[in-house]
Amino acid sequence: MVHWMSRKYEISRATAYLQLRAERGLGQDECLGSCPKLGPVYIKGLRDFTGQELEQLCASRTFSFAALKKQLCLHILKYVPCYSRHNAYALCDPLRRVAVLRRMDGQPWIDDQKAKNAPGSNSKIPIGVHEIGSFVDVMLCEGGPDYLRLVSLLHESDLDTDILPLMMSSAMPRIDPRVINGFANKRVRICAQNDESGIAAAQMWQNQLETVGATTDIWVPPRIQLPDGEFTKDLDDLFWKLDPDIRSKLREVHELIILDIRLFPAHGLLKRG
C-alpha cells in the first residue's frame, strides 16, 4: 500500500507511510527519528530521591540500591512527597506521557488500588521505551514492583547494559501503536503475572509485537503456596515472599533472563508448584 500510494501520488514512500498512519488514526511514528511531543503528565512536588529515601524503598522489598540509583533515578524513578496525603514513588516516562505512583509505605491508596496513574497518563506507553533504540534484547513486565525487581536482577547479573527492562502500568491496555514499531526485530521476553488477566495481557502484547517482527516468548512465574495460604503469582513475589531455599530450586528463576530459551506455549496457567 505504501509503494502504491508513493507511485500513484508521486510522493516519497516516507510521506506515503505517514499519510497512511494519519488516515488510520495511528499518529506519528517515533521510529522515524522525529522527537516525540511531550505529554501532559505533571506531578506537583516531583523530585529526585535522597539517599535515605531510596534506601527506604529498597529495604521494603530488598531491591538493589545500586541498580535503582544507576539505572532509574536519573529519569524514571522519582519521589513525590505528600501525594494525596501520602509520600509516594513515581515511575515516569521522561517524555511525560505516563507516570504511575505507589505509596512509600506499601499500603493501597484510599480507593484500595495499589497503583495510581497520574492525571493525563497514557497507560499504553511502556515505561522505559524511550531507550529501546539502543537495545536488541528486551524484557517487558507489568507493574512497579515487578519492574523494580527486574531492574535489580539485571543489574546483579551484569546484564543491565544488554537487556532493556520495560513496564506496562496494568494488564488492561494494548501497547500504543505509536511506539510498537520500536520493537521491530527485537528479542522480547514478556514476564507475565500468573493469573487470568495477567496471562491474557501477555498474550495480547505478544500478538502485537509479533506483527512488527519481534521474536517473543512469555515467562510465567510458578505458583508456590506461601505460609499464609496464598500463592505466588508474579516475579516480585518469588523474591519478596518466597523462602530463598525454595526459590533457588526453581527452574523458572534460573531461566528467567536467559533469552535464548523459549518458554511458555501457554499451558501452565495457574499451575501450582
N, C-alpha and C positions, 0 to 999 in steps of 0.2 A: 504493500500500500504506500509506503514512504517513497519507494522508487517510482511508482506510477504517478503520484502527485508531483514529484520533482520533474518528471518528464512532461506531464500534461500542462502544468502551470509555469514551467521554465523557472523553477526556483531551486535553491540548493536542497540537498537531502536533509541537512540540519534544520532548515527553515520548514520543510515539509513535516519533519518529525515533530517540531514544536507546535505547528499548526494542528496536527492530529491530536496531540495531547490537550491542547486548549479546547478543541471541539468536543472532546470526551470528558472534559472537566477534571483532567488529571493534574493540572497545574504545571509548574516548572519542573525540570529535571536537574537535580543538584549535581548529577554526574557530568554535566557538560562544562563544569568549571566555573559557572557563574556563582557568585556569592549569594547564598540564600538570604532572604529578608529576615530580619529579627522578628521574633514572635511577640505576642502581647503579654507574656507572663512577667509579673512584677510582684516581688515579695518584700514588704517593708521590713527593714532591720536585717536583711540577709547579709551575712559577713563570713569571713574565714573562721575556722576553728582555732581556738587556742590549744596549746599542747595538752593542758589539763582536760579540756572538754573532749578532745579526741581520744585521750586515754580512757575517759569515762565511757564513751561509745564503744571502744574496742573491748573493754573489760566486761561489758554487759553480755557479750556473746563470743569472747575470745577471737575477735577479728584481729588481723595483723595491723599493728600500728604503723609499721614501716610501709606496708602496701598502700594503706589508705592515704597516708601523708604524701607518698611519692606519686601515686597514680591519680588520685581523685581530688585532693584538696585544692589543687590549683584552679580547676574549672568546674568540677561536677559536685563534689560533696561540700555543703555549706551548713553553717549554724544559723538558726533563727531563734533569738530569744523572745519569749512571750508571744508565740503564735497561737491564737485562740486560747490565750491564758496559760500556755504551756511552752517550755523550751523544747525545740524540735531540731531535727536534722533534715536537710533537704537534699535530694538527688536531682540535679538540674541539668537540662540541656543548655550548653553555653550560648546557644542561639536564641534562648528564651522562648522555646516552643512548648516545653513541658517541664514541670517540676512536681515531685512527689515528696510529701512531708510525713514524717513519723515522729511521735513523741520520744524524747530522750529517755524517759523513764520506762519505755516499753509498753505503756498502757494504751488502750484504744482511745480514739477521740470521743467526744460526747455522743456521737451517733453510733458508737460501737464499731466504727471502721478502724482498722489498724493503720491504714494509709489514707492520706487526703491529697487529692490533686489540687494544685494551686489554681486559682481562677484564670481562665483563658488557656489552660493546658490542652494540648493536642496529644491525647494518650496513645495515638497511633505511631508516634515518633519514638523509636528505641533510644533510650538514653545511652550516650557514648557513640552514636552512629556518625557523628561529625568526624571521627577519626578513621572511618572504615577504608578510606583510600590507601592507607599505609599498611594494611594487613591483608594476608591471604586467608588465614585461619581465624574463625570467629566462633564464640560461644554465646548463645542467647538464652537468658533466663527470665523468670517472672518475679517481680517484687524486690524490694530493697534488701532484706536480709540475705536472700539467695545471691543477689548481686555483690554485696559486700563480702560474702563468703567466697564467691568465685574469684573476685579480685585478690583476696588473701591467698587462696590456693595457688593461683597462677604465679603470684609473687614468690611464694615459698618454694615453688617448683622451678624457679628461674625461667618461666615461660611468659613473663609479663610483657616482653618485647616481641613475642612470637604470636600470641593469641589475643585477640581483642574481645574483652567481655562487654556484652550489651544487655540492656534490661528493658523489658516491656513492663509498664506500670501495673497491668492487670491482665487477666485471661480473656477479657472481652473483645478488644479491638483487633482488627487486621492491621498489618504494617502499612503505613502511609505510602501510597503509590509514588509520591514524590521522592522517596528515598530507596524504594525497592530495587532500582537498578544498580545501586551501590553494592548489592550482594552478588552481582553477576560474576560467575566463575570463582566464587569464594567457596571455602570448605566450612560448613556451618554445623555445629552440634547444638541442638536445642535441648536445654535442661528443663524437662517438664516437671510439673507438680503432679504427684501420683494420686489424683482424684479425677472425677469425671470431667469437670470444667478444665482442669489443667491439661489433660490428655487431648481434649477437643481443641484447645487453643494451640497446642504444639503441632497438631496435625494440620490445622488451618495455616499456621505460619510456614510449615514445611511445604505445603502445596503452593503457597505464594512464592516462596524462594526458588522452588524448582522451575517455575515458569520463566525465570531470568537466568537459568543455567547454573544455579548454585548446587553444589553437592551437599546433601543434608542427611542427617540422621537425628534420632531423638533418644536421649538418655533419660531413663526413668529410675528414680531412686527406689530402693526396696522398701516395702512396708514392714517395719520391725516393731513388735509390741514393746511399749515402754512400761515402766513400773506403775504409772498411773492408769494403765489400761488403754491409753491412746496409742496410735501408730504413727511412725514417721511417714511423712508424705512429701518432703522436699529436701533439697540439698542442705540447707542450713540445719534442718532437724538432725541430720546424720552427725553433724559436728557439734551441735549445741546440746542436744538432748540425749544422744546415744552414748553408751559406755565405750570408751576408746578401745578396749579389748575386742568388743563385738564389732566395732567399725573396722578395725584393722583386718578382719577376716572376710570382709565383703568384697566380692569380685567387682561389683559395680563401682566402688570407691576407687579401686586401683585402675580401672579402665576409664574413669571419668574424663581425663584430659589427654588420653591417647587417641588422637583424632583419626588415625588410620584404621581403627577398629570400628566396623559398622555395627551399631546397636539398634535394637528395637524395630523389628517389624511388629506392629502394635499389640501383640498379645502380652500379657503380663500386667495389664491394668488391674490395680487393687489386689495383686497377689501378696500374700503375707509371707514374710521370711521366717 
